[in-house]
Amino acid sequence: MQLRKATRKKAKIRLGLSAVSGGGKTYSSILIAKGLCGDLSKVAIIDTENGSADLYAHLGDYNVLPLTAPFSPERYIEAIRACEAAGMEVIIIDSISHEWDGKGGCLEIVEQLGGKYQDWAKVTPRHQAFLEAILHSSSHIITTVRRKQDYEMVKDGNRIKIEKGGLKEITREGFEYELTINLELDTNHNATASKDRTNLFMGKPAFVPSEKTGEIIAQWCEQGEEQFNVIKPGSDWYQKVDTCGSHKELVELYQKNKAEVDTNPLLQQLIANRRNQLNGKTLSAA
């Protein structure tokens, strides 16, 4: 065994989109996929939603792989492998809900085995293999998942009341923690991040996903160790930003390098941090 320094390697995104019916999961995933690879002919949609992927054919020449029941984990894996073999750079799985709660999905398989707790010992490894196929794919993966109203039993004195809870994703609990980014869409197609290892969207205002979203994610995926060195203390960019002693100088630096900064979230964050530092100096002086 040998310790080593952590380094940032190039990555393939694992992005989840969840929404109630009509939240724009399919449309948003296609736009993001186009931004990710720049060529819809390199995008494949595994369509479990009765042909919903074909509704947006006007957006470009993407590929569709229809998947019908039974929605077993193995059939999803087979579909993912077929897309990889075809050289697809982005695979959209629309949606994963059927693998869990569809005809032939995990919940139905358990019921067919007898519905006992011990029957999960046979089904859980099959579901885990489905997750592994997503996590270790050679392609970018975008998954969509349905959300529905959840209900809770609440004790009220001697009575039990049924109350509405939050919106619950229709897949096995904890799926979003396997993802790099999980975005929740509302009925106006606005997205907020519930999980974000990239720090591109977490804590930011809601936004409507677009091709630009995919481009920003692609930039993050391509930032290997060498590109991360650009903002380390002592680097050229770090010194440029650190020597800006006023908001005016910071704005001038940005304007001179606008094209580069607008496509690099790390540089954007570096400039934002310096702006906050300057704000603090101004407040202290006052």
Legacy VTK file of the C-alpha trace (Angstrom):
# vtk DataFile Version 3.0
C-alpha trace
ASCII
DATASET POLYDATA
POINTS 286 float
0.000 0.000 0.000
1.190 3.502 -0.784
-0.321 6.912 -0.065
-0.498 9.449 -2.889
-1.749 13.000 -3.305
-5.335 13.341 -4.492
-5.483 14.497 -8.109
-8.388 15.621 -10.256
-8.853 13.405 -13.316
-11.076 13.891 -16.342
-14.539 12.514 -15.654
-17.754 11.303 -17.217
-20.822 12.979 -15.755
-23.557 11.090 -13.946
-26.446 13.554 -14.006
-29.949 12.966 -12.668
-33.077 14.955 -13.545
-36.214 14.415 -11.488
-39.646 15.967 -11.901
-43.365 15.331 -11.744
-45.161 14.658 -15.007
-44.812 17.683 -17.283
-41.685 18.959 -15.565
-39.600 18.822 -18.754
-37.290 15.912 -17.946
-36.929 14.623 -21.517
-36.637 18.032 -23.184
-34.124 19.308 -20.637
-31.999 16.153 -20.872
-31.738 16.481 -24.668
-30.618 20.122 -24.439
-28.025 19.301 -21.774
-26.781 16.328 -23.804
-26.280 18.552 -26.845
-24.212 20.952 -24.769
-22.199 18.083 -23.331
-20.956 16.697 -26.645
-21.954 19.317 -29.247
-23.397 16.696 -31.604
-26.835 15.129 -31.100
-25.942 12.282 -33.456
-23.687 11.085 -30.608
-26.606 11.082 -28.151
-28.871 8.081 -27.498
-32.099 8.027 -25.503
-33.204 4.770 -23.904
-36.925 5.497 -24.067
-39.254 3.742 -21.605
-41.893 6.470 -21.840
-43.978 5.228 -24.777
-42.190 7.202 -27.473
-41.874 10.509 -25.626
-38.296 10.867 -26.913
-39.588 11.188 -30.487
-41.619 14.275 -29.574
-38.485 16.422 -29.733
-37.048 15.157 -33.023
-37.052 18.749 -34.273
-34.139 19.475 -31.915
-31.739 17.363 -33.951
-30.666 13.956 -35.180
-30.335 12.068 -31.882
-30.812 8.309 -31.536
-33.635 6.476 -29.771
-33.603 2.955 -28.329
-37.186 2.014 -27.305
-37.355 -0.153 -24.186
-40.610 -1.910 -23.340
-41.672 -4.235 -20.525
-40.387 -6.228 -18.806
-38.240 -3.494 -17.271
-35.778 -5.784 -15.524
-32.338 -4.485 -14.479
-30.767 -6.812 -17.046
-32.715 -5.285 -19.947
-31.608 -1.792 -18.914
-28.003 -3.004 -18.758
-28.353 -4.547 -22.216
-29.656 -1.222 -23.570
-26.762 0.715 -22.004
-24.246 -1.705 -23.492
-25.854 -1.376 -26.946
-25.510 2.426 -26.797
-21.883 2.175 -25.694
-21.113 -0.274 -28.509
-22.614 2.188 -30.993
-20.144 4.857 -29.839
-22.635 7.131 -28.122
-20.963 9.909 -26.126
-24.074 10.666 -24.064
-26.711 8.136 -22.974
-30.028 9.417 -21.631
-32.051 6.852 -19.662
-35.613 8.167 -19.756
-36.623 6.996 -17.237
-35.082 4.765 -14.574
-38.359 4.643 -12.594
-39.566 1.580 -14.483
-36.524 -0.447 -13.390
-37.761 -0.045 -9.828
-41.541 0.292 -10.008
-42.529 -0.803 -13.522
-43.805 -3.996 -15.071
-41.008 -6.525 -14.592
-39.076 -4.079 -12.392
-37.493 -4.823 -9.022
-40.630 -4.400 -6.884
-42.623 -6.738 -9.127
-39.787 -9.286 -9.218
-39.783 -9.408 -5.397
-43.554 -9.915 -5.353
-43.260 -12.760 -7.833
-40.636 -14.417 -5.611
-43.050 -14.318 -2.670
-42.770 -10.776 -1.363
-40.708 -11.749 1.672
-37.841 -9.723 3.098
-35.327 -12.457 2.293
-36.324 -12.289 -1.382
-34.428 -9.001 -1.613
-31.199 -10.998 -1.285
-31.851 -12.168 -4.840
-33.074 -8.854 -6.284
-30.703 -6.330 -4.673
-27.605 -7.668 -6.521
-29.512 -7.334 -9.811
-30.403 -3.713 -9.005
-26.801 -3.070 -7.940
-25.569 -4.384 -11.297
-27.835 -1.810 -12.973
-26.281 0.959 -10.856
-22.774 -0.281 -11.673
-23.573 -0.180 -15.398
-24.448 3.514 -14.999
-21.529 4.436 -12.746
-18.865 2.674 -14.817
-20.126 3.497 -18.293
-17.636 4.870 -20.804
-20.274 7.456 -21.806
-21.796 10.441 -20.058
-25.045 9.262 -18.448
-28.165 11.365 -17.851
-30.979 9.655 -15.951
-34.510 10.923 -15.553
-36.814 9.818 -12.748
-40.428 10.515 -11.951
-41.482 12.185 -8.711
-44.803 11.637 -6.989
-46.557 12.892 -3.881
-45.441 11.015 -0.778
-47.688 10.399 2.214
-46.825 9.858 5.864
-48.666 8.235 8.789
-48.695 10.630 11.746
-49.934 9.724 15.225
-52.448 12.242 16.603
-53.387 11.167 20.112
-55.057 7.778 19.706
-55.569 8.228 15.976
-53.331 7.746 12.970
-53.618 10.464 10.308
-52.362 10.343 6.733
-50.612 13.564 5.765
-48.883 14.701 2.637
-45.106 14.590 2.755
-42.720 15.878 0.126
-42.281 14.712 -3.442
-40.551 11.343 -3.633
-38.468 9.999 -6.508
-39.743 6.704 -7.920
-36.576 4.645 -7.617
-34.732 2.948 -4.802
-34.021 5.342 -1.956
-30.513 6.767 -2.090
-30.077 6.652 -5.856
-29.246 10.360 -6.086
-26.222 9.866 -3.822
-24.626 7.749 -6.553
-24.765 10.675 -8.992
-22.385 13.553 -9.620
-25.258 16.031 -9.955
-28.972 15.673 -9.221
-31.293 18.436 -10.452
-34.925 18.761 -9.423
-37.267 20.404 -11.943
-40.495 22.172 -11.051
-43.538 22.508 -13.308
-42.042 25.654 -14.863
-38.905 23.667 -15.853
-36.771 25.522 -13.289
-33.953 23.398 -11.867
-32.323 23.399 -8.441
-29.554 21.080 -7.270
-30.234 18.599 -4.460
-26.797 16.998 -4.907
-23.774 18.501 -6.663
-20.185 17.288 -6.389
-19.095 19.829 -8.987
-20.266 22.875 -6.974
-21.496 24.373 -10.240
-25.164 24.552 -9.226
-25.511 23.877 -5.505
-26.813 26.877 -3.600
-27.338 28.841 -6.819
-30.670 30.372 -7.955
-33.072 28.160 -9.906
-32.441 28.093 -13.651
-33.919 26.608 -16.817
-31.566 23.893 -18.168
-30.190 24.587 -21.640
-27.326 23.694 -23.966
-25.189 26.100 -21.926
-25.775 23.905 -18.873
-24.288 20.972 -20.755
-21.348 23.068 -21.939
-20.534 24.127 -18.376
-20.695 20.515 -17.184
-18.496 19.389 -20.098
-15.911 22.006 -19.130
-15.883 20.644 -15.573
-15.479 17.077 -16.877
-12.476 18.057 -18.991
-10.624 19.834 -16.204
-7.893 17.378 -15.331
-4.974 17.953 -12.994
-3.174 20.386 -15.292
-6.172 22.690 -15.647
-6.825 22.682 -11.915
-3.273 23.916 -11.336
-4.218 27.158 -13.061
-5.893 28.572 -9.939
-3.464 27.337 -7.317
-1.607 29.997 -5.292
1.381 31.179 -7.297
-0.176 30.321 -10.664
-0.487 32.969 -13.375
-4.246 33.356 -13.049
-4.127 33.407 -9.262
-1.613 36.252 -9.333
-3.610 38.224 -11.900
-6.740 38.083 -9.761
-4.927 38.594 -6.456
-3.244 41.800 -7.663
-6.596 43.430 -8.470
-6.963 46.016 -5.735
-10.370 47.366 -6.727
-13.620 46.311 -8.344
-12.697 48.371 -11.401
-9.445 46.437 -11.920
-11.289 43.131 -11.441
-13.899 44.103 -14.049
-11.161 45.152 -16.488
-9.400 41.792 -16.008
-12.653 39.986 -16.694
-13.434 42.045 -19.808
-9.983 41.316 -21.274
-10.423 37.560 -20.723
-14.203 37.256 -21.021
-14.218 34.316 -23.476
-11.942 32.202 -21.283
-13.629 33.069 -17.987
-17.163 32.437 -19.269
-16.276 28.840 -20.143
-14.301 28.069 -16.976
-16.332 27.770 -13.735
-13.140 27.630 -11.671
-11.979 31.017 -12.947
-15.460 32.388 -12.327
-15.254 31.181 -8.727
-11.757 32.636 -8.296
-12.952 36.058 -9.482
-16.078 35.824 -7.305
-13.932 35.046 -4.261
-11.744 38.097 -4.958
-14.833 40.251 -5.399
-16.074 39.116 -1.973
-12.675 39.938 -0.475
-12.829 43.438 -1.945
-16.365 43.861 -0.594
-15.056 42.970 2.856
-12.256 45.574 2.575
-14.759 48.224 1.535
-17.004 47.453 4.499
-14.044 47.501 6.896
-12.876 50.854 5.565
-16.333 52.255 6.081
LINES 1 287
286 0 1 2 3 4 5 6 7 8 9 10 11 12 13 14 15 16 17 18 19 20 21 22 23 24 25 26 27 28 29 30 31 32 33 34 35 36 37 38 39 40 41 42 43 44 45 46 47 48 49 50 51 52 53 54 55 56 57 58 59 60 61 62 63 64 65 66 67 68 69 70 71 72 73 74 75 76 77 78 79 80 81 82 83 84 85 86 87 88 89 90 91 92 93 94 95 96 97 98 99 100 101 102 103 104 105 106 107 108 109 110 111 112 113 114 115 116 117 118 119 120 121 122 123 124 125 126 127 128 129 130 131 132 133 134 135 136 137 138 139 140 141 142 143 144 145 146 147 148 149 150 151 152 153 154 155 156 157 158 159 160 161 162 163 164 165 166 167 168 169 170 171 172 173 174 175 176 177 178 179 180 181 182 183 184 185 186 187 188 189 190 191 192 193 194 195 196 197 198 199 200 201 202 203 204 205 206 207 208 209 210 211 212 213 214 215 216 217 218 219 220 221 222 223 224 225 226 227 228 229 230 231 232 233 234 235 236 237 238 239 240 241 242 243 244 245 246 247 248 249 250 251 252 253 254 255 256 257 258 259 260 261 262 263 264 265 266 267 268 269 270 271 272 273 274 275 276 277 278 279 280 281 282 283 284 285
